[in-house]
């Protein structure tokens, strides 16, 4: 297993845990110097906070670990294409590379929607890599929402 796969697996573990808590199953990990320094699954319902997306929480936790709001030389692995809010946080944190599993045509803002990093007003664009375990991530989300509709 490559390091990328291992880090993406950690993000998937966070997504599964979020789903088990009744949160939308999205997970993220921040990696610096080959170590995970921040990890989270969505916690919007648990925290009653619309900004408690997995990416935001993982970035907050990583910044607390290194005592710096800038996560230069850090990489973010996430199971779904980040929304506009999260794409902006990734940019402001100066994340070096973004790896994500499934595209989000409805709410994504990296390769879908507003394409945040392509905007002239975006100060920092991470390198972006997508499609890692895409069908697995999409299936997890579909199953989660299907279960909610059937309940």
N, C-alpha and C positions, 0 to 999 in steps of 0.2 A: 504494500500500500504506500503510495507516495504521500509526502507531507500534505500536499493540497487535499488529497482524499481524506486524510486523517483530520485535518482542520474542518473540512466540509462535514465530515461525520459528526464532529463535535457540535456544529451548528444544527445538524439534523436532530441530534439528541436534545438540544435545547428546544427545537420546534416540537418534537414529540411530547416533551414535558409540558410545554405551553398548552398543547392540545388537550392533554390529560387534565389540565386545570380548567378547561373550558375557554381558554384563550384561543384566538386564531393561531394556528400552528406555524409560526415563523420563528426561526432561531438565528442567532448571530454570534460570532466570536471574533475578537480582535487579537491578532498575533503580532508579537514584536520579538525580534531576535530568536525566532523559532519556538517561542513559548506563547501559550494562550494567556493573555493578561486581562481579558474582559470577556464575559460570556453572558448571554441572556436569551430568554424567549419573551414573546410579547407579554406584557403585564398591564395592558390598558384597563381591563375590567378590575383586576385586583387592586390597582392603585387609583381607580377612578380618574385616570389621567390619559387624555387622548395622545399625549406625546410619549407615552411609555411603550414605544415600539422597540422591538428587539435590538435594532441597530443603535438607537439612541441610548438605551440602557447599557449595552456592551461598551459603547464609546465612553459613557460616563464612568463606568467601572474601571476601564483601562486607564483613563486620564487620572483617576484617583490613585491607581497603583503606581504610575510613574510620576505623579505630582506635576503634571503639565497638561494644559488643555490642547496642546498640539501633539498629535500622534504621528509625527514625522517618522518614516521608515516602518510604519505599522501597516498591516494588511487586514482587511475585513472580509470575512466569509459569511454569507447570508443565504438563506434558503429561497428568498423571493426578491425579485428586482425592487430596490428601494423606491419609496414614494418621494415626492418633492421635498417634504420635511427632512426625511432621512438623507436624501442626496445632498441637501444643503449642509446638514451636520457633518457628513463625511468630508465635504469640501472644506468647511471651516476648521475641522480637526486636522486637515492636511494628511488624511489617510493616503498612503502610497499606492496601494492596489486594492481594488474591489473585485471579489469573486462572488458571483451569485448563481443560484441554481435555475429557477424558472423565471421566465419573463412574466410581467404583469401588464397586459395590454390595457386594462382598465385603470389601474392606479399607479403603475410604474412611471418613473421619471428619468431613467437613465437611457435606455434604448427605446422606450415607449413614451407616449405622452409628451411632456414639455422638453424632454431631452436636456435636462438641467446642465450637464457638463458641456454641451455644445453652445450654450448661450455666451455671448460676449461679456456679460456681466459676471460670469462665474470666475472667481479668482484662482481656484485650484481644481484641476481635473485629475482624479486618480486614473491609473491604468485600469481598464475594465475588462474582465474576463467572465463570460457567461456560459450557461448550458451544462454546468456540472450537475449530474443527476437530475436533470430538468424534469423528466417524466415522473420520477419518484416524488419530487417536491409538489408538482402539479396534482398528482394523485392524492397526496396527503391533504392538500387544501380542498380538493373536490369532495373527498370522503367526509371531511369535517363539516363542510357546509351542507352536504346531502343529509348527514345525520341530524343536523339542526333543523332542516326542512321537514324531516320525517317525525320529529319529536313533537 
